[in-house]
């Protein structure tokens, strides 16, 4: 029996090379799917495997635009020698598109394919395919569009590998959507808390302002009393303004599909668009962070960068996000004129949001500190469990 077991298998019994290649591609994407990478990393890896399996020039993942009929480019993978690019957005004939993607099976197209819509590539690709990514029976979570110079031939093995890779990618997108909904629910909960804060704090300040206005309207008040009343009125109005401004900043938190990394990148990009050069460095599996942690990090980062924009007089800022085990650390530094700890607890307009950052961190079992940066400027540090 040992001799029989050790006898080499016949050549005809060995899997064909294309089968082995397909199984390897599926295994690699499966490992990525259960790993700690972001959705963009998973998608890019899956697209690269599709390109290699079918000898494609370019493979692009498009995701539906919420509330709109179109598709938006999310991530792509191109061969080194590829000379074709994909459009940022896709718009197709609704009825033709519905018929094309209902089956969930890959479709190979030849230019011009005008029945479906405009060619998605620039310059227009002659041979291209559409792979719908479907969850359940008819819930399309995205679509892969790919182009090649040579005619695309889907033999049974290639078609099976392509479909299975598509199913794995669909699972990754569905999981990311679930995380996004959980994060949105957490942001909604915090927004309700913010609404209560605005109601309580703003009502108190406005009541004080009304009282002082009534006192000023009293013609019998002497000059000293009127001056003190005007000072209190000014302080009440300033406090109300700080509350409204700070809470409006909080409400700007976005809920991107890419988890924590996507939220941090979106916040950084918003400051960059406002004219502040920001360098971002992310270390660790940012996609595995819980939704509450995502909301808190987004809140603290947004407030910290807003303070840099408004008060620091900085030429640039850096953001570093580190995740090790069950803890994360966010560090925001700028090269501005520095931070005065004595102004932190005062009534001035400069640093009202610092107390908000500390409250958010403490509420999630973490801590947030603000201090001087070595060499000049300010450093904000958030440490908390990932959730």
C-alpha positions as CSV (number, residue, x, y, z in Angstrom):
1,X,0.0,0.0,0.0
2,X,2.9,2.3,0.8
3,X,4.3,1.7,-2.7
4,X,1.0,2.4,-4.3
5,X,0.5,5.6,-2.3
6,X,3.9,6.8,-3.3
7,X,3.5,6.0,-6.9
8,X,3.2,9.3,-8.9
9,X,-0.2,10.2,-10.4
10,X,-0.7,9.9,-14.1
11,X,-0.2,13.1,-16.0
12,X,-3.8,13.0,-17.1
13,X,-5.0,13.1,-13.5
14,X,-3.2,16.3,-12.6
15,X,-5.2,19.5,-12.7
16,X,-4.6,21.6,-15.8
17,X,-2.3,24.7,-15.3
18,X,-5.2,27.1,-15.8
19,X,-7.2,25.3,-13.0
20,X,-4.3,25.5,-10.6
21,X,-3.8,29.2,-11.5
22,X,-7.5,29.8,-10.9
23,X,-7.5,28.0,-7.5
24,X,-4.4,30.0,-6.5
25,X,-6.2,33.3,-7.4
26,X,-9.2,32.3,-5.4
27,X,-7.1,31.3,-2.4
28,X,-5.2,34.6,-2.4
29,X,-8.4,36.7,-2.6
30,X,-10.0,34.5,0.1
31,X,-7.1,35.2,2.4
32,X,-7.4,38.9,1.7
33,X,-11.1,38.8,2.4
34,X,-10.7,37.5,5.9
35,X,-7.6,39.6,6.6
36,X,-7.3,43.1,8.0
37,X,-7.0,45.2,4.8
38,X,-9.4,47.8,3.7
39,X,-12.1,47.3,1.0
40,X,-10.0,49.2,-1.5
41,X,-7.0,46.9,-0.9
42,X,-9.2,43.8,-1.2
43,X,-10.8,45.1,-4.4
44,X,-7.5,46.0,-6.0
45,X,-6.1,42.5,-5.2
46,X,-9.2,40.8,-6.7
47,X,-9.0,43.0,-9.8
48,X,-5.3,42.1,-10.2
49,X,-6.2,38.4,-10.0
50,X,-8.9,38.9,-12.7
51,X,-6.4,40.6,-15.0
52,X,-3.9,37.9,-14.6
53,X,-6.4,35.1,-15.1
54,X,-7.8,36.6,-18.3
55,X,-4.8,38.6,-19.7
56,X,-6.7,41.9,-19.3
57,X,-5.2,45.4,-19.6
58,X,-7.4,47.1,-17.1
59,X,-10.0,46.1,-14.6
60,X,-12.1,48.6,-12.7
61,X,-14.6,48.3,-9.9
62,X,-17.6,50.7,-10.0
63,X,-20.0,51.1,-7.1
64,X,-23.6,52.6,-7.2
65,X,-23.9,56.2,-6.4
66,X,-26.4,56.5,-3.4
67,X,-29.7,58.0,-4.5
68,X,-28.6,58.2,-8.2
69,X,-28.9,55.8,-11.2
70,X,-25.2,55.8,-12.1
71,X,-22.0,54.1,-11.1
72,X,-18.8,55.7,-9.7
73,X,-15.3,54.4,-10.1
74,X,-14.0,53.0,-6.8
75,X,-10.7,51.4,-7.5
76,X,-8.8,50.0,-10.6
77,X,-5.9,47.7,-11.5
78,X,-3.9,48.2,-14.7
79,X,-1.2,46.3,-16.4
80,X,2.2,48.0,-16.6
81,X,1.8,48.4,-20.4
82,X,-1.8,49.4,-20.4
83,X,-2.6,52.5,-22.5
84,X,-6.3,52.8,-21.7
85,X,-8.1,54.5,-18.8
86,X,-11.6,54.2,-17.4
87,X,-14.2,56.9,-17.0
88,X,-14.9,58.3,-13.5
89,X,-18.7,57.6,-13.8
90,X,-20.8,55.3,-15.9
91,X,-24.3,56.0,-17.2
92,X,-26.2,53.4,-19.1
93,X,-29.6,52.8,-20.7
94,X,-31.6,51.7,-17.6
95,X,-33.6,48.9,-19.2
96,X,-30.6,47.5,-21.1
97,X,-28.5,47.7,-18.0
98,X,-31.1,45.9,-16.0
99,X,-31.2,43.1,-18.5
100,X,-27.4,42.9,-18.7
101,X,-26.8,42.6,-15.0
102,X,-29.8,40.6,-13.8
103,X,-28.2,37.2,-14.4
104,X,-25.1,38.1,-12.4
105,X,-23.0,36.4,-15.1
106,X,-20.0,37.9,-16.9
107,X,-20.8,39.4,-20.4
108,X,-18.2,39.9,-23.1
109,X,-18.8,42.8,-25.4
110,X,-17.4,44.1,-28.7
111,X,-17.2,47.7,-29.6
112,X,-19.4,49.6,-30.1
113,X,-22.2,47.8,-28.0
114,X,-24.3,50.9,-28.3
115,X,-27.4,49.1,-27.0
116,X,-25.9,49.3,-23.4
117,X,-24.5,52.8,-23.5
118,X,-21.2,54.6,-24.2
119,X,-17.9,52.7,-24.1
120,X,-16.5,53.0,-20.5
121,X,-12.9,53.3,-21.7
122,X,-10.7,56.1,-23.1
123,X,-9.8,55.4,-25.8
124,X,-12.7,53.1,-26.5
125,X,-11.8,49.5,-25.9
126,X,-12.6,47.0,-28.6
127,X,-13.0,44.0,-26.3
128,X,-14.4,44.5,-22.9
129,X,-16.5,42.7,-20.3
130,X,-19.0,43.4,-17.6
131,X,-19.1,41.4,-14.4
132,X,-22.1,42.3,-12.2
133,X,-21.5,41.8,-8.4
134,X,-24.8,40.7,-7.0
135,X,-25.8,40.0,-3.4
136,X,-28.8,37.7,-2.9
137,X,-31.0,37.4,-6.0
138,X,-31.1,40.8,-7.5
139,X,-29.3,43.3,-5.3
140,X,-26.4,44.6,-7.3
141,X,-23.6,45.8,-5.0
142,X,-21.2,46.9,-7.8
143,X,-19.8,46.0,-11.2
144,X,-16.4,45.2,-12.6
145,X,-15.6,46.5,-16.1
146,X,-12.5,45.2,-17.8
147,X,-10.7,45.8,-21.2
148,X,-8.2,43.9,-23.2
149,X,-6.3,44.4,-26.5
150,X,-6.8,40.8,-27.6
151,X,-10.3,39.3,-28.0
152,X,-11.6,38.1,-24.6
153,X,-12.4,34.4,-24.6
154,X,-14.2,33.0,-21.5
155,X,-13.6,29.2,-21.5
156,X,-15.4,27.3,-18.7
157,X,-12.5,27.5,-16.3
158,X,-11.9,31.2,-16.8
159,X,-15.6,32.0,-16.6
160,X,-15.9,30.0,-13.3
161,X,-12.8,31.7,-11.8
162,X,-14.1,35.1,-12.8
163,X,-17.5,34.4,-11.3
164,X,-16.1,33.1,-8.1
165,X,-13.7,36.1,-7.7
166,X,-16.8,38.3,-8.3
167,X,-18.7,36.5,-5.5
168,X,-15.7,37.0,-3.2
169,X,-15.6,40.7,-4.0
170,X,-19.3,41.0,-3.6
171,X,-19.0,39.6,-0.1
172,X,-16.3,42.1,0.7
173,X,-18.4,45.0,-0.5
174,X,-21.5,43.7,1.4
175,X,-19.4,43.5,4.6
176,X,-18.1,47.0,4.0
177,X,-21.7,48.3,3.5
178,X,-22.7,46.7,6.8
179,X,-19.8,48.5,8.6
180,X,-20.9,51.7,6.9
181,X,-24.5,51.3,8.2
182,X,-23.2,50.6,11.7
183,X,-21.0,53.7,11.5
184,X,-23.9,55.8,10.2
185,X,-26.0,54.6,13.1
186,X,-23.3,55.6,15.6
187,X,-22.9,59.0,14.0
188,X,-26.7,59.4,14.1
189,X,-26.6,58.6,17.8
190,X,-24.0,61.2,18.4
191,X,-25.9,63.7,16.4
192,X,-28.9,63.2,18.6
193,X,-26.6,63.9,21.6
194,X,-25.3,67.0,19.9
195,X,-28.9,68.2,19.3
196,X,-29.6,67.8,23.0
197,X,-26.3,69.7,23.8
198,X,-27.3,72.5,21.5
199,X,-30.8,72.7,22.9
200,X,-29.6,72.9,26.5
201,X,-26.5,75.1,26.2
202,X,-28.0,77.4,23.6
203,X,-31.2,77.8,25.4
204,X,-29.3,78.9,28.6
205,X,-27.1,81.4,26.8
206,X,-30.1,82.9,24.9
207,X,-32.1,83.2,28.0
208,X,-29.2,85.1,29.6
209,X,-29.0,87.3,26.6
210,X,-32.7,88.1,26.7
211,X,-32.4,89.0,30.4
212,X,-29.6,91.4,29.8
213,X,-31.4,93.0,26.8
214,X,-34.4,93.6,29.1
215,X,-32.1,95.2,31.7
216,X,-30.5,97.5,29.1
217,X,-34.0,98.6,27.9
218,X,-34.6,99.8,31.5
219,X,-34.0,103.5,31.2
220,X,-33.4,103.6,35.0
221,X,-30.1,101.6,34.9
222,X,-27.0,103.6,35.7
223,X,-23.9,103.6,33.4
224,X,-22.0,101.1,35.4
225,X,-24.9,98.7,35.5
226,X,-25.5,99.1,31.8
227,X,-21.8,98.5,31.0
228,X,-21.8,95.3,33.1
229,X,-25.0,94.1,31.4
230,X,-23.5,94.7,28.0
231,X,-20.4,92.7,28.9
232,X,-22.6,89.8,30.1
233,X,-24.7,90.1,26.9
234,X,-21.6,90.0,24.8
235,X,-20.3,86.9,26.6
236,X,-23.7,85.1,26.3
237,X,-23.9,85.8,22.6
238,X,-20.3,84.7,22.1
239,X,-20.9,81.5,24.0
240,X,-24.0,80.7,21.9
241,X,-22.0,81.3,18.7
242,X,-19.3,78.9,19.9
243,X,-21.8,76.2,20.6
244,X,-23.5,76.5,17.3
245,X,-20.2,76.6,15.4
246,X,-18.7,73.7,17.2
247,X,-21.7,71.5,16.8
248,X,-21.9,72.4,13.1
249,X,-18.3,71.2,12.8
250,X,-19.4,68.0,14.4
251,X,-22.2,67.5,12.0
252,X,-19.7,67.5,9.1
253,X,-18.5,64.0,9.9
254,X,-18.8,61.8,6.8
255,X,-19.6,58.1,6.6
256,X,-17.5,56.7,3.8
257,X,-17.4,53.1,2.6
258,X,-13.8,52.6,3.4
259,X,-14.1,52.3,7.2
260,X,-11.7,54.2,9.5
261,X,-9.1,54.8,6.8
262,X,-11.7,56.2,4.4
263,X,-13.1,58.5,7.2
264,X,-9.6,59.8,8.1
265,X,-8.7,60.3,4.4
266,X,-12.0,62.2,3.8
267,X,-11.4,64.5,6.7
268,X,-7.8,65.2,5.7
269,X,-8.9,65.8,2.1
270,X,-11.4,68.4,3.3
271,X,-8.7,70.3,5.1
272,X,-6.4,70.0,2.0
273,X,-9.2,71.5,-0.2
274,X,-9.5,74.4,2.3
275,X,-5.8,75.2,1.7
276,X,-4.0,73.4,4.6
277,X,-1.2,71.1,3.5
278,X,-1.7,67.8,5.5
279,X,0.5,64.7,5.3
280,X,-1.2,61.5,6.4
281,X,0.4,58.3,7.6
282,X,-1.7,55.2,8.5
283,X,-0.2,52.2,10.2
284,X,-2.1,49.0,11.1
285,X,-5.4,47.4,10.0
286,X,-7.6,50.4,10.0
287,X,-10.5,48.6,8.4
288,X,-11.1,46.4,11.5
289,X,-12.1,49.3,13.9
290,X,-15.6,49.5,15.4
291,X,-18.1,52.1,14.3
292,X,-18.0,54.0,17.5
293,X,-14.2,54.4,17.3
294,X,-14.6,55.6,13.7
295,X,-17.0,58.3,14.8
296,X,-14.8,59.4,17.6
297,X,-11.6,59.5,15.5
298,X,-13.4,61.4,12.8
299,X,-14.8,63.9,15.3
300,X,-11.5,64.5,17.1
301,X,-9.5,64.7,13.8
302,X,-12.0,67.2,12.3
303,X,-11.9,69.4,15.3
304,X,-8.1,69.3,15.5
305,X,-7.6,70.2,11.9
306,X,-10.3,72.9,12.1
307,X,-8.3,74.5,15.0
308,X,-5.1,74.3,12.9
309,X,-6.9,76.1,10.0
310,X,-8.4,78.8,12.2
311,X,-6.0,79.5,15.0
312,X,-2.5,77.9,14.6
313,X,-1.1,80.1,11.8
314,X,0.5,76.9,10.5
315,X,2.1,76.2,7.2
316,X,1.4,72.5,7.3
317,X,0.1,69.7,9.5
318,X,0.7,65.9,9.9
319,X,-1.7,63.2,10.8
320,X,-0.6,59.8,12.0
321,X,-2.9,57.0,12.8
322,X,-1.5,53.9,14.5
323,X,-3.3,50.7,15.4
324,X,-1.6,48.1,17.5
325,X,-3.7,45.2,18.9
326,X,-6.8,46.5,20.6
327,X,-5.7,50.1,20.9
328,X,-5.4,53.0,18.4
329,X,-3.5,56.3,18.6
330,X,-4.2,59.4,16.5
331,X,-1.6,62.2,16.5
332,X,-2.2,65.5,14.8
333,X,0.7,68.0,14.7
334,X,1.2,71.4,13.2
335,X,4.1,73.9,12.9
336,X,2.1,76.9,14.0
337,X,2.6,79.4,16.8
338,X,1.8,76.8,19.5
339,X,-0.8,76.2,22.1
340,X,-1.4,78.1,25.4
341,X,-2.7,75.6,28.0
342,X,-4.0,78.6,30.1
343,X,-6.5,79.4,27.3
344,X,-7.9,75.9,27.2
345,X,-10.4,76.2,30.0
346,X,-11.2,79.9,29.5
347,X,-14.2,81.5,27.9
348,X,-12.2,82.7,24.8
349,X,-13.2,81.7,21.3
350,X,-10.0,79.9,20.4
351,X,-10.2,76.5,21.9
352,X,-13.9,75.7,22.8
353,X,-13.7,72.5,20.8
354,X,-11.0,71.0,22.9
355,X,-13.4,70.1,25.6
356,X,-15.6,68.4,23.0
357,X,-12.6,66.2,21.9
358,X,-11.9,65.2,25.5
359,X,-15.5,64.3,26.2
360,X,-15.7,62.2,23.0
361,X,-12.5,60.3,24.0
362,X,-13.6,59.7,27.6
363,X,-17.0,58.5,26.5
364,X,-15.3,55.7,24.5
365,X,-12.8,54.7,27.2
366,X,-10.0,56.7,25.8
367,X,-8.2,60.0,26.4
368,X,-7.3,63.1,24.4
369,X,-4.4,65.4,25.3
370,X,-3.3,68.7,23.7
371,X,0.1,70.2,24.2
372,X,3.2,71.7,22.6
373,X,5.0,70.0,19.8
374,X,8.7,69.7,20.1
375,X,10.2,72.3,17.8
376,X,7.2,74.5,17.9
377,X,3.5,74.1,17.1
378,X,0.8,72.0,18.7
379,X,0.2,68.2,19.1
380,X,-3.2,66.6,19.7
381,X,-3.0,62.9,20.8
382,X,-6.0,60.6,21.0
383,X,-5.7,57.1,22.5
384,X,-8.6,54.7,22.7
385,X,-9.7,51.1,22.3
386,X,-10.7,50.1,18.8
387,X,-14.1,48.8,19.8
